């Protein structure tokens, strides 16, 4: 299996910009009743750190990094696999697809994750 790398085009972060680590969101384990709160917590964190997470790819990667355990593991594995080139192992985020297929029961499938 080829080494995995991530392909992302991001705007450079100024050297004086530091990430403010204020209450990072709790890991999302797949309980759909807790998804709205997870998204809300991520949006707050990303808004506070908008100089660090400057594009949708960075925001998507941040949110994916907090999805682990239970049903979220299976969803994340399938999502990352769908973005990975089988020949090179390079992950290319398609920001238009960084929308959840894992939704709370009261949210439509078109709900936005970024």
N, C-alpha and C positions, 0 to 999 in steps of 0.2 A: 504494500500500500504506500503511495507517495506521501511525502511529508505534507502536512496541512499548513497552509498559510492563509492570511486574510488579505484580500485585495480591497482597498478602500481609498477613495480620493477625499481627503479632508483638508479643511483650511488650517493652516499652521496656527498653533497656539502661541501667543506671546510668552516669552520666558518668565515674565512676572505674574502670569496668570496661574493661580493655584486652585485646585479643586477644593471647594468648601465641603468638608465631610460632616454635614449636619444630618443626623438621623437618616441614614441610607434606608431604602425600603427593605422590608423583611422579604426573605425569599418566598417566591410564589410556588407552591407545590401542586397546583392544579385544581384547588377547590374553587369552583366557578362562583360560589357565593362571595368569595373574597377578591375576585378579579377587579371589580371597580375600585376598591380601596388600593390595591396594588398599582393600578394605572394612575390613580390620583397621587399616590406617594411618589411614583416615578416622575410624573409631570412636575411636581413641586421641586424635587431634587434637580431635575434637568433644567428647570427655569432658574434656579439659584446658581447653577453652574453653566449657564448658557455660553460663557466664553470658552469652556472646555469642550462641551458637546455641541459643536457648531453645525453639524449636519445630521440628516436623518440616519445615515449609516452608523454614526457614533451613538446616537440615541437608541437605535435598534439594538446594537451590540450591548449597550449598557443594560437595557431591559432584559435581553436574553441571558445576561450573566446572573440575573436574579431569579431566573426560573429554574428551579431544581427540586427534585424529589417527586414522587408520585406520578400523576398524569402529566405534569409539566415536563418531566424528563423525556417521556416518549414523544411529546409534541415538539420539544426543542430538538431532539435527535432527528426527527423526521424533517423538520424545517431546515436545519443546517445541512442535512443530507441533500435536500432539494436545491440548495444553493452552491453545492460543492461540485466542481468540475471533476468527473471521475478519472480523467487522465492526469491532471496536474495536482489535484487535491486543493486547489485554490478556492476559497470561499468568496463569492462576489455577492454582496448584499444588493438586493433589488429593493430599493427603498419603497417603491410603490407596493411591494408585497409584505412589508413589515406591518402587517395587520393581523390581528389575532384570528386564528381558526379555533382557538381555545377561548370560548366566550362564557360569560355568566349566563345563566338560564334566561335572564330578562333582557339580554343585549342581542341585537341583530348581528349576523355574521359580518356586516360591513363596519362594525365598530373599529375605530382607529386606535392603534397602539402607540402612536407617536404624536 
